[in-house]
Amino acid sequence: MSNENVQVHTPGGAPGYVYEWLADQLAARIEAGELPVHCPLPNERTLAEEYGVSLGTARHATRVLRARGLVVTVRSKGTYVAQRPATGG
């Protein structure tokens, strides 16, 4: 049975899903410019090891980032930080 959909106290101490916490951590790194546009995201296995989560949780977090439009996945190439649309006025 997978634990990725179990609500827990995340490493930040707040209740929530671990995959959401991980997606938020990665989104913050993207927003801060630590992971710039077109930069490859660490692979899911590396993310799982770095953050101490399961591979399934890392995969789920990557799907969340894709749904948010923060990353794009190129088959057989990897996952990259997406170009953000310009907000103009």
C-alpha positions as a Markdown table, in Angstrom:
| # | Residue | x | y | z |
|---|---|---|---|---|
| 1 | Met | 0.0 | 0.0 | 0.0 |
| 2 | Ser | 1.3 | 3.5 | -1.0 |
| 3 | Asn | 1.6 | 6.1 | 1.7 |
| 4 | Glu | 1.8 | 9.1 | -0.6 |
| 5 | Asn | -1.9 | 9.9 | -0.2 |
| 6 | Val | -1.8 | 9.7 | 3.6 |
| 7 | Gln | -2.2 | 13.0 | 5.3 |
| 8 | Val | 0.7 | 13.5 | 7.8 |
| 9 | His | 2.6 | 16.2 | 9.5 |
| 10 | Thr | 5.0 | 17.3 | 6.8 |
| 11 | Pro | 8.7 | 18.0 | 7.5 |
| 12 | Gly | 7.6 | 21.7 | 7.9 |
| 13 | Gly | 5.3 | 20.6 | 10.8 |
| 14 | Ala | 2.0 | 21.4 | 9.1 |
| 15 | Pro | -0.6 | 18.7 | 8.3 |
| 16 | Gly | -0.8 | 17.8 | 4.7 |
| 17 | Tyr | 0.2 | 15.4 | 2.0 |
| 18 | Val | 3.9 | 14.8 | 1.6 |
| 19 | Tyr | 3.8 | 15.0 | -2.2 |
| 20 | Glu | 2.2 | 18.5 | -1.9 |
| 21 | Trp | 4.9 | 19.6 | 0.5 |
| 22 | Leu | 7.6 | 18.4 | -1.9 |
| 23 | Ala | 6.0 | 20.1 | -4.8 |
| 24 | Asp | 5.8 | 23.3 | -2.8 |
| 25 | Gln | 9.5 | 23.0 | -1.9 |
| 26 | Leu | 10.5 | 22.5 | -5.5 |
| 27 | Ala | 8.2 | 25.4 | -6.6 |
| 28 | Ala | 9.9 | 27.6 | -4.1 |
| 29 | Arg | 13.3 | 26.7 | -5.5 |
| 30 | Ile | 12.0 | 27.5 | -9.0 |
| 31 | Glu | 10.5 | 30.8 | -7.9 |
| 32 | Ala | 13.8 | 31.8 | -6.1 |
| 33 | Gly | 15.8 | 31.1 | -9.3 |
| 34 | Glu | 17.7 | 28.2 | -7.8 |
| 35 | Leu | 16.3 | 26.1 | -10.6 |
| 36 | Pro | 16.2 | 28.5 | -13.6 |
| 37 | Val | 14.2 | 28.2 | -16.8 |
| 38 | His | 15.3 | 25.3 | -19.0 |
| 39 | Cys | 17.3 | 23.8 | -16.1 |
| 40 | Pro | 16.7 | 20.1 | -15.7 |
| 41 | Leu | 14.9 | 19.1 | -12.5 |
| 42 | Pro | 16.8 | 16.4 | -10.5 |
| 43 | Asn | 15.5 | 13.0 | -11.5 |
| 44 | Glu | 12.8 | 11.5 | -9.3 |
| 45 | Arg | 15.1 | 9.0 | -7.6 |
| 46 | Thr | 17.5 | 11.8 | -6.7 |
| 47 | Leu | 14.6 | 13.9 | -5.3 |
| 48 | Ala | 13.4 | 11.0 | -3.3 |
| 49 | Glu | 16.8 | 10.5 | -1.7 |
| 50 | Glu | 17.5 | 14.2 | -1.2 |
| 51 | Tyr | 14.2 | 14.8 | 0.5 |
| 52 | Gly | 13.9 | 11.5 | 2.3 |
| 53 | Val | 10.6 | 10.5 | 0.6 |
| 54 | Ser | 9.5 | 7.5 | -1.5 |
| 55 | Leu | 10.0 | 7.3 | -5.2 |
| 56 | Gly | 6.2 | 7.4 | -5.6 |
| 57 | Thr | 6.0 | 10.6 | -3.6 |
| 58 | Ala | 8.7 | 12.2 | -5.8 |
| 59 | Arg | 6.8 | 11.1 | -8.9 |
| 60 | His | 3.5 | 12.5 | -7.6 |
| 61 | Ala | 5.2 | 15.8 | -6.7 |
| 62 | Thr | 6.6 | 16.0 | -10.3 |
| 63 | Arg | 3.1 | 15.5 | -11.7 |
| 64 | Val | 1.8 | 18.3 | -9.4 |
| 65 | Leu | 4.5 | 20.6 | -10.8 |
| 66 | Arg | 3.6 | 19.7 | -14.3 |
| 67 | Ala | -0.1 | 20.4 | -13.6 |
| 68 | Arg | 0.9 | 23.8 | -12.2 |
| 69 | Gly | 2.8 | 24.6 | -15.4 |
| 70 | Leu | 6.2 | 24.9 | -13.6 |
| 71 | Val | 7.9 | 22.0 | -15.4 |
| 72 | Val | 7.7 | 20.1 | -18.7 |
| 73 | Thr | 8.7 | 16.5 | -19.2 |
| 74 | Val | 10.4 | 15.5 | -22.5 |
| 75 | Arg | 10.2 | 11.7 | -23.0 |
| 76 | Ser | 13.6 | 10.0 | -22.7 |
| 77 | Lys | 15.2 | 13.4 | -21.9 |
| 78 | Gly | 14.0 | 14.5 | -18.5 |
| 79 | Thr | 12.0 | 17.1 | -16.7 |
| 80 | Tyr | 12.9 | 20.8 | -17.1 |
| 81 | Val | 11.8 | 24.1 | -15.6 |
| 82 | Ala | 9.2 | 25.6 | -17.9 |
| 83 | Gln | 9.4 | 29.0 | -19.5 |
| 84 | Arg | 6.9 | 31.1 | -17.6 |
| 85 | Pro | 4.5 | 33.3 | -19.6 |
| 86 | Ala | 5.3 | 37.0 | -19.3 |
| 87 | Thr | 2.9 | 38.9 | -17.3 |
| 88 | Gly | 2.4 | 42.2 | -19.0 |
| 89 | Gly | 0.5 | 45.3 | -18.4 |
